[in-house]
Amino acid sequence: MTDTELDRLRKRKLLQMQKRFLTKKTKGKTISKEEENWALLNQAFIDRAWEVFKAAQLQYPEKMKRIENVLVQLISEGKIREKISGEELYSFFHQLGLRIELKTHIRFMEHGKLKSLEEKIKEKE
């Protein structure tokens, strides 16, 4: 066996152990497939990845079901080993042809108060 194969086996065993731990932790509560998927995604997502993922789900619900299943499968098989940031996920969706609209806010800190861009413009008028 090569090092990469051993690494893949270790990752798979670790994920299986984590799944068992989650089932024991719930003490008889049944974990839905969605909760299990989200637990796996949570291991891979960092920064604003959840924000991008949830926005994509709202905008493209049917496509995101398939994408979620593929991501979970790749993570559980150990093919995705690195953490996924919001920027990387946004870029990935963009490459798939999904144009995700994110809510953005521009705020200014002035005299200890956060002001929106709209408030700032109104002050200058």
One Martini backbone bead per residue (centre of mass of N, CA, C, O) as a GRO file, in nm:
protein
  125
    1MET     BB    1   0.098   0.035   0.019
    2THR     BB    2   0.043   0.354   0.006
    3ASP     BB    3   0.025   0.656   0.155
    4THR     BB    4  -0.245   0.745   0.027
    5GLU     BB    5  -0.406   0.495   0.103
    6LEU     BB    6  -0.366   0.515   0.407
    7ASP     BB    7  -0.487   0.794   0.438
    8ARG     BB    8  -0.768   0.721   0.334
    9LEU     BB    9  -0.828   0.505   0.548
   10ARG     BB   10  -0.803   0.690   0.793
   11LYS     BB   11  -1.025   0.887   0.716
   12ARG     BB   12  -1.254   0.683   0.701
   13LYS     BB   13  -1.231   0.584   0.995
   14LEU     BB   14  -1.274   0.858   1.126
   15LEU     BB   15  -1.559   0.906   1.012
   16GLN     BB   16  -1.684   0.654   1.138
   17MET     BB   17  -1.626   0.733   1.430
   18GLN     BB   18  -1.784   1.000   1.424
   19LYS     BB   19  -2.057   0.876   1.363
   20ARG     BB   20  -2.070   0.699   1.616
   21PHE     BB   21  -2.046   0.929   1.817
   22LEU     BB   22  -2.304   1.078   1.731
   23THR     BB   23  -2.498   0.844   1.800
   24LYS     BB   24  -2.419   0.824   2.102
   25LYS     BB   25  -2.472   1.123   2.182
   26THR     BB   26  -2.793   1.104   2.125
   27LYS     BB   27  -2.924   0.865   2.267
   28GLY     BB   28  -3.138   0.736   2.035
   29LYS     BB   29  -3.139   0.943   1.847
   30THR     BB   30  -3.229   1.029   1.539
   31ILE     BB   31  -3.040   1.079   1.254
   32SER     BB   32  -3.046   1.250   0.995
   33LYS     BB   33  -2.919   1.285   0.689
   34GLU     BB   34  -2.885   1.591   0.707
   35GLU     BB   35  -2.725   1.601   0.974
   36GLU     BB   36  -2.492   1.427   0.872
   37ASN     BB   37  -2.410   1.607   0.638
   38TRP     BB   38  -2.359   1.866   0.810
   39ALA     BB   39  -2.133   1.745   0.980
   40LEU     BB   40  -1.940   1.702   0.744
   41LEU     BB   41  -1.939   1.993   0.637
   42ASN     BB   42  -1.838   2.123   0.904
   43GLN     BB   43  -1.549   2.004   0.878
   44ALA     BB   44  -1.485   2.171   0.599
   45PHE     BB   45  -1.595   2.437   0.694
   46ILE     BB   46  -1.504   2.784   0.669
   47ASP     BB   47  -1.592   3.071   0.764
   48ARG     BB   48  -1.828   3.164   0.497
   49ALA     BB   49  -1.944   2.892   0.381
   50TRP     BB   50  -2.232   2.878   0.500
   51GLU     BB   51  -2.339   3.136   0.374
   52VAL     BB   52  -2.304   3.042   0.080
   53PHE     BB   53  -2.460   2.775   0.097
   54LYS     BB   54  -2.737   2.894   0.189
   55ALA     BB   55  -2.774   3.085  -0.049
   56ALA     BB   56  -2.771   2.860  -0.263
   57GLN     BB   57  -3.018   2.707  -0.154
   58LEU     BB   58  -3.224   2.938  -0.199
   59GLN     BB   59  -3.160   2.977  -0.518
   60TYR     BB   60  -3.078   2.638  -0.562
   61PRO     BB   61  -3.232   2.372  -0.447
   62GLU     BB   62  -3.197   2.135  -0.652
   63LYS     BB   63  -2.890   2.155  -0.711
   64MET     BB   64  -2.795   2.147  -0.407
   65LYS     BB   65  -2.865   1.856  -0.345
   66ARG     BB   66  -2.654   1.733  -0.535
   67ILE     BB   67  -2.405   1.886  -0.432
   68GLU     BB   68  -2.419   1.792  -0.141
   69ASN     BB   69  -2.389   1.488  -0.198
   70VAL     BB   70  -2.111   1.509  -0.333
   71LEU     BB   71  -1.957   1.644  -0.103
   72VAL     BB   72  -2.010   1.426   0.108
   73GLN     BB   73  -1.881   1.196  -0.047
   74LEU     BB   74  -1.595   1.321  -0.075
   75ILE     BB   75  -1.544   1.352   0.227
   76SER     BB   76  -1.596   1.051   0.317
   77GLU     BB   77  -1.364   0.944   0.108
   78GLY     BB   78  -1.117   1.168   0.120
   79LYS     BB   79  -1.100   1.374  -0.135
   80ILE     BB   80  -1.159   1.592   0.083
   81ARG     BB   81  -0.916   1.751   0.305
   82GLU     BB   82  -0.967   2.037   0.292
   83LYS     BB   83  -1.057   2.336   0.364
   84ILE     BB   84  -1.355   2.542   0.311
   85SER     BB   85  -1.414   2.839   0.194
   86GLY     BB   86  -1.618   3.085   0.089
   87GLU     BB   87  -1.454   3.162  -0.163
   88GLU     BB   88  -1.423   2.876  -0.281
   89LEU     BB   89  -1.725   2.812  -0.299
   90TYR     BB   90  -1.802   3.047  -0.479
   91SER     BB   91  -1.614   2.966  -0.713
   92PHE     BB   92  -1.734   2.689  -0.761
   93PHE     BB   93  -2.020   2.786  -0.832
   94HIS     BB   94  -1.932   2.965  -1.066
   95GLN     BB   95  -1.814   2.727  -1.238
   96LEU     BB   96  -2.112   2.588  -1.246
   97GLY     BB   97  -2.314   2.856  -1.296
   98LEU     BB   98  -2.358   2.986  -1.013
   99ARG     BB   99  -2.520   3.283  -0.911
  100ILE     BB  100  -2.441   3.427  -0.615
  101GLU     BB  101  -2.627   3.615  -0.382
  102LEU     BB  102  -2.502   3.843  -0.152
  103LYS     BB  103  -2.512   3.998   0.139
  104THR     BB  104  -2.423   4.342   0.168
  105HIS     BB  105  -2.232   4.556   0.395
  106ILE     BB  106  -2.175   4.901   0.455
  107ARG     BB  107  -1.971   5.016   0.721
  108PHE     BB  108  -1.924   5.270   0.972
  109MET     BB  109  -1.695   5.406   1.200
  110GLU     BB  110  -1.844   5.662   1.417
  111HIS     BB  111  -1.819   5.755   1.723
  112GLY     BB  112  -1.890   5.444   1.812
  113LYS     BB  113  -2.059   5.400   1.543
  114LEU     BB  114  -2.263   5.224   1.331
  115LYS     BB  115  -2.284   5.297   0.980
  116SER     BB  116  -2.439   5.327   0.706
  117LEU     BB  117  -2.425   5.436   0.390
  118GLU     BB  118  -2.694   5.582   0.397
  119GLU     BB  119  -2.638   5.755   0.652
  120LYS     BB  120  -2.383   5.895   0.544
  121ILE     BB  121  -2.519   6.041   0.303
  122LYS     BB  122  -2.737   6.198   0.464
  123GLU     BB  123  -2.533   6.371   0.630
  124LYS     BB  124  -2.408   6.527   0.373
  125GLU     BB  125  -2.692   6.673   0.278
   0.00000   0.00000   0.00000
